Amino acid sequence: MRNDAPRNLNPTENWFTAVALSLVLVVLGLMMGAAEIGSWLTSGEWVANPLRQVVDLMLSRRDWSPADTWGGVVVGVPLLGGLVLLLWWLRRRAKVRASASHVDRKAKDMGGSAGYTAAAAAARARVGRLTDDSVTIAPGQVYGRAVIDGAELVTDWRDTVFVEMGPGSGKAGGGKTSGIAIPFVLDAPGNVLATTNKRDLADAVRLACETRGDYWGFDPMRIANHDHGARPGWWWNPLRTVTNPAEAKSLAEIFVDATMPVDSVKHPYFDTKGPTLLSNLILAAALSGQQLPRVYEWLNDFDDRDAITILQNAGLRLSARSLAAAYTAAPEERSGLFGTAANAMEFLVDPAIMEWITDDGSRPEFDPAEFVKPFHPDGSVKRATLLALSRSGDGSAVALTTALVVAVTKAAEKEATRHPHGRLPVPPCVVLDEIANTAPWRKLPSQFSFYGSSGISLTAIIQNWEQAVEAWKQTGAKQLFNASTVRLVGGGLADAQHLADVSKLIGERWTNRHTSSLGHTGRQSSSSPDHEPILSVDELGALDGGRFVLLPAGGYPVLGVLLPWWERPHMDGVVRASRAKYEPKGAPLTVPDPEPAAPVPDPA
């Protein structure tokens, strides 16, 4: 528990008290000044005791003269002007105090912004050669301001970002989508891959993304209804990059993981051999130029054994033998194997999903290898966008979304090897909003830190720690957290154990403990030094107004506040125009008023 009293977050009473006191002082000062100047205009002498003159006026011992009126004008004009300025300042400070977070005063006990500004990011870029010298881009992404001095906090292109904020955590101060996802997509210097489970991100950025380059909206669950119920304007072949058993196994594992919770009890035989069967069929379909729906047909027809022949003709003798063993197994065993594999591909029964991965000869195909190229043939920088929408639950397309995210990031990784220093000259921004719901890639924690070194700017955004544990187990969640170089922990969190761990990472501060006792000799008091958490568990759980704690790799924690899109002048009109065009008609365009948003207090 906090040892200091909570701040008064409702200054209404103080406001009226200040106004009343100011008016009394102004009237008194006005009358005293009028008496002084009036006396000087009349007799050429100053009044020795102007307060007595005021008392005499109030008690009718002295008449008010025309000279007093002129004196009142001379004194009153500047005095009333000063009063107006004073009341304006008091009102502004009252708003700051009313909306500022209760933890802002703790910023001085934490780290400063010096190592996390645009200048620091630019210096690291020059030393580490993070970008191509021939390409001029910003040193990084702005994600907030430091509460202690108001300086902008900026990532560099080697950073990997982990964001943990609860739903609605920012309120008027902005949340993880308005303060992180939308700005990161719009300010990206090159290509963008983004995920989300709601349409708000798509509605906010789509117009700008369509204007600056190719826009690919992957929406098999029609969350944002990109094509208004019509056939999608493009398709993607998940088997395009499968050329060997290892790649087939990787894709099969993605499909299986998407349908099997990470903590589920696995069958020692079927949950091992089933994915192997699926990977062999995926490989056979890919090598024969067929599409993913063909795999589902094989899984539901024991008599169709063309896949074995395809593998044999490709010289994959062991894969063919493994597949033949599954077909010739005992009926019960075979049913278990094929049933396990078919369960992972159950999403293919939805015609709406099938349209996205089936070629009809009339639509362009999305090619991840082409998408991640940093330049157009004419040498200009590409700024294409792929926005993938899905959510877990019945009829989910999470398996496909995950496979698409993996295909693009692996293509970017491969593209990076073709450039100096093994880094992409224009960093692609991968913004994985609601990653635990949209694309829970099991191997992400082990790959996370690697992408930053390849020039791939990766940001993972989750709602709470429980989501991370559900997607990657406790070990994987900690690995993802530790692999991030920029960790942002915001409001709306309620896991006391996790917040206790965060509180320990923030550190402690020294304080004086005061005690008093009443004895025979009277009351005695004493104080002694002690230490307490800088931010306790309850304070972390109550973060509001877009506040967050930055936990950087190799640095001290910093208290920051998000910069939502409506507080960025270059972005506000762009987002409003996009939302006006793509939000469902009839729904009011409601945007938090920037005036009451939680501001960063003045450094003074």
GIPEUR-V306259 format. One record per pair of residues at least 4 apart in sequence whose C-alpha atoms are under 7 Angstrom apart, sorted by the first residue. I is the first residue (numbers start at 1). J is the second residue. If there is no record, write none. Layout:
i->{I:I}
j->{J:J}
This chain:
i->{1:7:9:9:10:11:11:11:12:13:14:15:16:17:18:19:20:21:22:23:24:25:26:27:28:29:30:30:30:30:31:31:31:32:32:32:32:33:33:33:33:34:34:34:34:34:34:35:35:35:35:35:36:36:36:36:37:37:37:38:38:38:38:38:39:39:39:39:39:40:40:40:41:42:49:50:51:52:53:54:55:56:56:56:57:57:57:64:65:66:67:68:69:70:71:72:73:75:76:77:78:79:80:81:82:83:84:85:86:87:88:89:90:91:92:93:94:95:96:96:96:99:99:99:100:100:100:101:101:101:104:106:106:107:107:107:108:109:109:110:110:110:111:111:111:112:112:113:113:113:113:113:115:116:116:116:116:116:117:117:117:117:117:118:118:118:119:120:121:121:121:121:121:121:122:122:123:124:125:125:125:125:130:130:131:131:132:137:139:140:140:140:140:141:141:141:141:142:142:142:142:143:143:143:143:143:143:144:144:144:144:144:144:145:145:145:145:145:145:145:145:146:146:146:146:146:146:146:146:147:147:147:147:147:148:149:150:155:157:157:157:157:158:158:158:158:159:159:159:159:160:160:160:160:160:160:160:160:161:161:161:161:161:161:161:162:162:162:162:162:162:162:162:163:163:163:163:163:163:164:164:164:164:164:164:164:165:165:165:165:165:165:165:165:165:165:166:166:166:166:166:167:167:168:169:169:169:169:169:170:170:170:170:170:171:171:172:172:172:172:172:173:173:173:173:173:174:174:174:174:174:175:175:176:176:177:177:177:178:178:178:179:179:179:179:179:180:181:181:181:182:182:182:183:183:184:185:186:188:188:189:190:190:190:190:190:190:190:191:191:191:191:191:191:191:192:192:192:192:192:192:193:193:193:193:193:193:194:194:194:194:194:194:194:195:195:195:195:195:195:195:196:196:196:196:196:196:196:197:197:197:197:197:197:198:199:199:199:200:201:202:202:203:203:203:203:204:204:204:205:205:205:206:206:207:207:208:208:209:209:209:210:210:212:213:213:214:214:215:215:215:216:216:216:217:217:217:217:218:218:218:219:219:219:219:219:219:220:220:220:220:221:221:222:223:225:227:227:231:232:232:233:234:234:234:234:235:235:235:235:235:235:235:235:236:236:236:236:237:237:239:239:239:240:242:242:242:242:243:243:244:244:245:245:246:247:248:248:248:248:249:249:250:251:251:252:252:252:252:253:253:254:254:254:255:255:255:255:256:256:256:257:258:258:259:260:262:262:262:262:266:267:268:269:270:270:270:270:271:271:272:273:273:274:274:274:274:274:275:275:276:277:277:277:278:278:279:280:280:280:281:281:281:282:282:283:284:284:284:284:285:285:285:285:285:286:286:288:290:291:293:293:294:295:296:296:296:297:298:299:299:302:306:307:308:308:308:308:309:310:311:311:311:311:311:312:312:312:316:317:318:319:320:321:322:323:324:325:326:327:329:329:330:331:332:333:334:335:336:337:338:339:340:341:342:347:347:347:348:348:350:351:354:367:368:368:368:368:369:369:372:372:373:374:374:374:375:375:375:375:376:376:376:388:389:390:390:390:390:390:391:391:391:391:392:392:392:392:397:398:398:398:399:400:401:401:401:402:402:402:402:403:404:405:406:407:408:409:410:411:412:413:413:416:416:416:416:417:417:418:419:419:422:423:423:424:424:427:427:427:428:428:429:429:429:430:430:430:431:431:431:432:432:432:433:433:433:434:434:434:434:435:435:435:435:435:436:436:436:436:436:440:442:443:444:445:445:445:447:448:448:449:449:450:451:451:451:452:452:452:462:463:464:465:466:467:468:468:469:469:469:472:472:473:474:475:476:477:478:479:480:485:485:486:486:486:486:487:487:487:488:488:488:488:489:489:489:490:490:490:490:491:491:491:491:491:491:491:492:493:494:495:496:496:497:498:499:499:499:500:500:501:502:503:503:503:503:503:506:506:507:507:508:508:508:508:509:509:509:509:510:510:510:510:511:511:511:512:512:512:512:513:513:513:513:514:514:514:515:515:515:516:516:516:516:517:517:517:518:518:518:519:535:535:536:537:538:539:543:545:545:546:546:547:547:547:548:548:548:549:549:549:549:550:550:550:550:551:551:551:552:552:563:565:565:566:566:566:567:568:571:572:573:574:575:576:577:578:579}
j->{536:102:97:98:98:15:94:98:16:17:18:19:20:21:22:23:24:25:26:27:28:29:30:31:32:33:34:72:75:76:35:54:72:36:50:51:54:37:71:72:75:38:68:69:71:72:75:39:50:53:68:71:40:46:47:50:41:68:71:42:67:68:70:71:43:44:45:46:47:44:45:46:67:67:53:54:55:56:57:58:59:60:61:62:61:62:63:68:69:70:71:72:73:74:75:76:77:79:80:81:82:83:84:85:86:87:88:89:90:91:92:93:94:95:96:97:98:99:100:599:601:596:597:598:545:598:599:543:544:545:147:110:534:147:148:559:148:509:534:556:557:558:556:557:558:148:558:117:146:151:153:558:120:120:121:153:154:155:121:151:152:153:154:122:139:154:123:124:125:139:140:154:155:156:126:139:127:128:129:130:131:139:157:158:425:426:425:189:156:154:155:156:157:154:155:156:184:152:153:154:155:153:154:179:180:562:563:152:153:560:561:562:563:150:151:152:153:560:561:562:563:150:151:152:153:558:559:560:561:559:560:561:600:601:603:603:600:159:427:452:455:457:452:453:455:457:452:457:485:486:449:452:457:458:459:484:485:486:458:459:460:484:485:486:487:459:460:461:481:484:486:487:488:460:461:462:487:488:489:461:462:463:464:488:489:490:169:176:462:463:464:489:490:491:492:493:463:464:491:492:493:463:492:175:175:491:492:544:546:174:175:544:545:546:175:545:545:592:596:597:598:545:546:562:597:598:178:179:546:562:564:179:546:180:181:181:182:201:182:564:565:183:562:563:564:565:184:185:431:433:186:201:205:187:565:188:192:205:192:429:426:374:381:382:383:426:427:428:372:382:383:384:385:428:429:384:385:386:428:429:430:385:386:387:429:430:431:386:387:388:430:431:432:433:387:388:389:431:432:433:438:201:388:389:390:433:434:438:389:390:391:434:437:438:223:203:223:224:204:205:206:224:578:579:582:583:575:578:579:209:575:578:210:578:211:578:212:574:213:215:385:214:215:383:383:384:384:385:384:385:386:385:386:387:226:386:387:388:387:388:389:223:224:226:388:389:390:352:353:356:397:390:397:226:389:229:231:232:355:355:356:363:363:364:365:366:356:357:358:359:363:364:365:366:356:357:365:366:291:357:286:291:292:286:247:248:283:286:247:287:248:283:249:283:250:251:252:279:282:283:253:279:254:255:403:256:275:278:279:257:275:258:399:403:259:344:345:399:260:275:344:261:398:399:344:264:470:471:472:473:271:271:272:273:274:336:337:340:275:340:276:277:337:278:337:338:340:341:279:341:280:281:323:341:282:341:283:284:319:323:285:295:307:286:295:287:288:307:310:311:289:290:291:294:295:290:291:310:294:358:297:348:298:299:300:342:345:301:304:338:342:327:310:311:312:320:323:324:313:314:315:316:317:319:320:316:317:320:320:321:322:323:324:325:326:327:328:329:334:334:333:334:334:335:336:337:338:339:340:341:342:343:344:345:346:395:396:397:353:354:354:355:358:371:372:407:408:411:373:411:411:412:415:381:382:426:379:380:381:382:380:381:382:401:438:396:397:398:401:438:396:398:437:438:396:398:437:438:401:402:438:439:403:404:405:438:439:406:439:440:441:407:408:409:410:411:412:413:414:415:416:417:454:422:423:424:454:422:423:422:423:424:454:454:455:454:455:455:456:457:456:457:456:457:458:457:458:459:458:459:460:459:460:461:460:461:462:438:461:462:463:439:440:460:461:462:440:462:467:468:471:471:472:447:448:476:479:480:451:480:483:483:484:454:455:456:458:456:457:458:467:467:493:469:470:471:472:477:473:474:477:476:477:477:478:479:480:481:482:483:484:552:553:550:551:552:553:550:551:552:548:549:550:551:548:549:550:543:547:548:549:540:541:542:543:544:547:548:541:541:541:499:500:537:501:502:503:537:540:504:537:505:506:507:533:535:536:537:534:557:533:534:531:532:533:534:531:532:533:534:529:530:531:532:529:530:531:527:528:529:530:527:528:529:530:526:527:528:525:526:527:523:524:525:526:523:524:525:522:523:524:523:539:540:540:541:542:543:547:597:598:561:562:560:561:562:559:560:561:557:558:559:560:557:558:559:560:556:557:558:556:557:567:571:572:571:572:594:594:572:575:576:577:578:579:580:581:582:583}
